Amino acid sequence: MPSERRKISIDYVMDKASGPHFSGLHTPTASADANAPNHPFVIGVSGGTADSFYRGLTAEELKRVHEYNFDHPDAFDTEQLLNYVLTLKSGQSVQVPIYDFKHHQRSSDSFRQVNASDVIILEGILVFHDQRVRNLMNMRIFVDTDDDVRLSRRIKRDTVERGREVSSVLEQYAKFVKPAFDEFVLPSKKYADVIIPRGGENHVAIDLIVQHIHTKLGQHDLCKIYPNAYIIQSTFQITGMHTLIRDREISKHDFVFYSDRLIPLVVEHGLGHLPFTEKQVITPTGSMYTGVDFCKKLCGVSIVRRLQFSVLFFLYLLERFSLRACCKGIKIGKILIHRDGDDGKQLIYEKLPKDISERHVLLLDPVLATGNSANHAIELLIQKGVPESHIIFLNLISAPEGIHRVCKRFPSLKIVTSEIDVALNGEFRVIPAPTTASPPPAPPSLLPPTTSATAIPSLTCALQCPHFESCSGCTHEFNLHRPVIVDEASNFFKSLGVSDFTFDSCRLWGWRCRAKLAVRGLSENPLIGLYEEGSHNVVDIPQCKAHHPNINAAVELLRKGIRELNIEPYDEDEGTGDLRYVQMAVTTYNTALPAAERYRNGRVQVSLVWNSRNEKSSNSDKLNALANFLWRNAGPRSNLHLIHSVWANFQTSTNNIIFGNRWRHLLGERDFWEHVGGIDMSLDPSSFGQANTRAFDNLLRKLHKYVPFGASVADLYAGSGVIGLSLAATKKCRSVKCIEINKESRPSFEKSVDRLPKSIEGSISWHNADTSIDPLSWLVGSDVIVVDPPRKGLDTSLIDALRTISSHKVKPSLKGSSSNIKEEKRPWVLRERERAKEASVQVGRETVSEDPQSLPETLIYISCGWESFKEDCKALLTNKSWRLEKAHGFNFFPGTQSIEVLAVFKRSLKKKKTGKKKKKQG
Ligand SMILES: C[S@@+](CC[C@H](N)C(=O)[O-])C[C@H]1O[C@@H](n2cnc3c(N)ncnc32)[C@H](O)[C@@H]1O
């Protein structure tokens, strides 16, 4: 970034902040209060003193002013500070008091007007002291300045600006300032998101922060920051077209159709920036019309890389149809950027008209990601003599990083785009803005990941949650897009011969669609959240950054209901109280809404875990009242249709198990559907469901690649059978067996099977069984085994069976149906034959379509527990019965160090001894 520009933005912040430490920053074209954004970005800077909010001293205090501790939190009017920040946040201006240091009073006749702003900077040495103030901040910065430097600055300020003696400054420093700093200020450092060593001279840190704020200001603000960036006016039509072309499931026909509609809009907008000359024509009625003449000398240049089909196709459409249709006689050129060279940006080819320097250039690139290739191409055009101001850069999707990079470097060039996404992820793919509800598509990776990019804590991917310190839900605040464990995983797999481990990120915030929260505290002040690390204290987590926003909204409503209806939260020590836990699960399955709006409008299934044996217990009136309260306020008849359904679970045991065995559906739709892995899946509240639905969908789609069409599959630890059913539907499996210990999952399986396409002919069954008992019987007869165990990993008996499977001989008696296999091999089933029959569900053809003698060739291990996975993986590989072929990681739990792993193992086939060898041996 040119230093001159950097200085401008910082000076601007500083300029506004130079008053008494409470400042608003308007981006250059932001208008006053009326247009202030709904959510200004509040930055707390612990560095100076919050002079504006000193209390005026009483007559008594004035008498002994030398003993008054101005550095104690009590010296400030925190309530007023809180009020002012809230007012500014709500879009109204405030009149900040001015403190008179001579008389130790607030000036009665003057104040400073601070208008509502996009960015509010709240500066003061103690601004992190009060939790309520801290919670209002989006970002907390601690300026770490050396003690000596602080003292010398204080001496200078108090003697020069406040007319005090050096000796009195020193006395005050030793008596009050330093002790208060050590007692209140230093400990508050832990609340900072960013600590800046060396204070304001640290330009690298300040630059990072400024960049972060720029990103936070959002897409339209980028256009305010860079007058050379233009975004075409968004309409539902345009968003709709984006939604369609970004959908990975779009048909080719629709992709062509909608791209062909969208691209000309960008091109037309770009053409509007070309210079024109006035021209007069005579109309057929003989009158004169004064208009303009188009710019004649034009050239369209596309940036070409080795890209996936969709991007090349975009370019093709851009050139052939949009440009040629919009601008008759336009010349076309190409710049090929080859990314595999030294630094991934080596230029290898260019084909441009000879007179390019005389032309206006429309530079075309469908996606502007990092901006590296674009800058490279622009430099080349400038070298060829094209003036910077003659270049208009057109693209469909831009990442803020790319806009920053190009606009800063080439301020006279213009960028026209149709959407600006939120950011780039760790793999330098654009992350769609939150309004885009579809999962991130797979736009091209424009650069290979570099180590430096992952080493810097990414502020754009920071959690920024006020509950981080106390809540046990998240363990990591930065680089949500790439948990540190990914590097460990990558090395682990490399050491096992898999060097192409990939990691996919998805939503970084609002990803959790299923949350179990404890309810504790008092009815007038309920705490709804998770346990504090290592304790049984529940931390209230309103507005959790990981939760789907509608879970947060439902939690707030529940809190209100608890208060209004006087519901007693559970008391663990006494075993008393009514409401123990709540499970909130979001369904984004709503076919009445356009796909892009489904995620945002997800509805919440609320399961209230009630401290009683059943619905006839004495406190059940309150349960019904609470359910009705939720339904009345956020059910289908309310303005805010948030709640999908309400369930009750009855639990009285004193152990830590959340759910009891008894469930009751109280209100709303009974069935809860989600669309994942290409199928509609029903999930009862009692069955296991993945919390990160979007990331799970990504995983399933990857998993499909490793299962051949027509395979027979055993899905162990199956839950409701989502993996098995998704394979049955997409891979037309010959047979699918799902094995699950929790019988509550069966109804979900049955309902989901009913929704499978009728064309599926294979046999599909679900068995209520413990995988660890006689595991071999589930393995034999399947080509592919999928295991998705809980965090603790595979049962030892299953690992043993997998390790020894190659030496397994199928007894002739085992031939026949799979149920025969069970009956022969598992005496406990024989003994309980009737019950076992009841516990299995079979759909599809009667004839069993697995080869009872075949042994699995592929093992797909899905793991949510990295440590146990490593152990299981080593155990599977030690006797060489399996080899690891592929491994992929998925960001299922942003904010934590957990990742979900999909590992594919292939069974090592024993080499048959050749006749030659036999002879030799003989
Ligand atoms: C991580 S979940 C996966 C469920 C399913 N694959 C899904 O994605 O929805 C693990 C499942 O294994 C089940 N389970 C745990 N131990 C088991 C065992 N010994 N035998 C069979 N299932 C078991 C649990 O009840 C749970 O449903």
The ligand as an SDF file (V2000), in Angstrom:
LIG
                    3D

 27 29  0  0  0  0  0  0  0  0999 V2000
  -21.2220  -38.9300   15.2880 C   0  0  0  0  0  0  0  0  0  0  0  0
  -22.8240  -39.6580   15.3160 S   0  0  0  0  0  0  0  0  0  0  0  0
  -23.0440  -39.9620   13.6230 C   0  0  0  0  0  0  0  0  0  0  0  0
  -24.4460  -40.2200   13.2060 C   0  0  0  0  0  0  0  0  0  0  0  0
  -24.7030  -40.1420   11.7090 C   0  0  0  0  0  0  0  0  0  0  0  0
  -23.6780  -40.7340   10.9170 N   0  0  0  0  0  0  0  0  0  0  0  0
  -24.9510  -38.7110   11.2940 C   0  0  0  0  0  0  0  0  0  0  0  0
  -24.0670  -38.1100   10.6720 O   0  0  0  0  0  0  0  0  0  0  0  0
  -26.0170  -38.1840   11.5550 O   0  0  0  0  0  0  0  0  0  0  0  0
  -22.4780  -41.2070   16.0450 C   0  0  0  0  0  0  0  0  0  0  0  0
  -23.6510  -42.1220   16.1990 C   0  0  0  0  0  0  0  0  0  0  0  0
  -23.1460  -43.3570   16.6540 O   0  0  0  0  0  0  0  0  0  0  0  0
  -24.0930  -43.9190   17.5610 C   0  0  0  0  0  0  0  0  0  0  0  0
  -23.3560  -44.9210   18.3330 N   0  0  0  0  0  0  0  0  0  0  0  0
  -22.5330  -44.7080   19.3740 C   0  0  0  0  0  0  0  0  0  0  0  0
  -22.0060  -45.8990   19.7870 N   0  0  0  0  0  0  0  0  0  0  0  0
  -22.5080  -46.8580   18.9930 C   0  0  0  0  0  0  0  0  0  0  0  0
  -22.3500  -48.2690   18.9210 C   0  0  0  0  0  0  0  0  0  0  0  0
  -21.5390  -48.9100   19.7620 N   0  0  0  0  0  0  0  0  0  0  0  0
  -22.9990  -48.9500   17.9790 N   0  0  0  0  0  0  0  0  0  0  0  0
  -23.8160  -48.2950   17.0930 C   0  0  0  0  0  0  0  0  0  0  0  0
  -24.0180  -46.9670   17.1250 N   0  0  0  0  0  0  0  0  0  0  0  0
  -23.3690  -46.2570   18.0560 C   0  0  0  0  0  0  0  0  0  0  0  0
  -24.6130  -42.7210   18.3150 C   0  0  0  0  0  0  0  0  0  0  0  0
  -25.8640  -42.9980   18.9010 O   0  0  0  0  0  0  0  0  0  0  0  0
  -24.7000  -41.6800   17.2010 C   0  0  0  0  0  0  0  0  0  0  0  0
  -25.9640  -41.6930   16.6140 O   0  0  0  0  0  0  0  0  0  0  0  0
  1  2  1  0
  2  3  1  0
  2 10  1  0
  3  4  1  0
  4  5  1  0
  5  6  1  0
  5  7  1  0
  7  8  2  0
  7  9  1  0
 10 11  1  0
 11 12  1  0
 11 26  1  0
 12 13  1  0
 13 14  1  0
 13 24  1  0
 14 15  1  0
 14 23  1  0
 15 16  2  0
 16 17  1  0
 17 18  1  0
 17 23  2  0
 18 19  1  0
 18 20  2  0
 20 21  1  0
 21 22  2  0
 22 23  1  0
 24 25  1  0
 24 26  1  0
 26 27  1  0
M  CHG  2   2   1   9  -1
M  END
$$$$
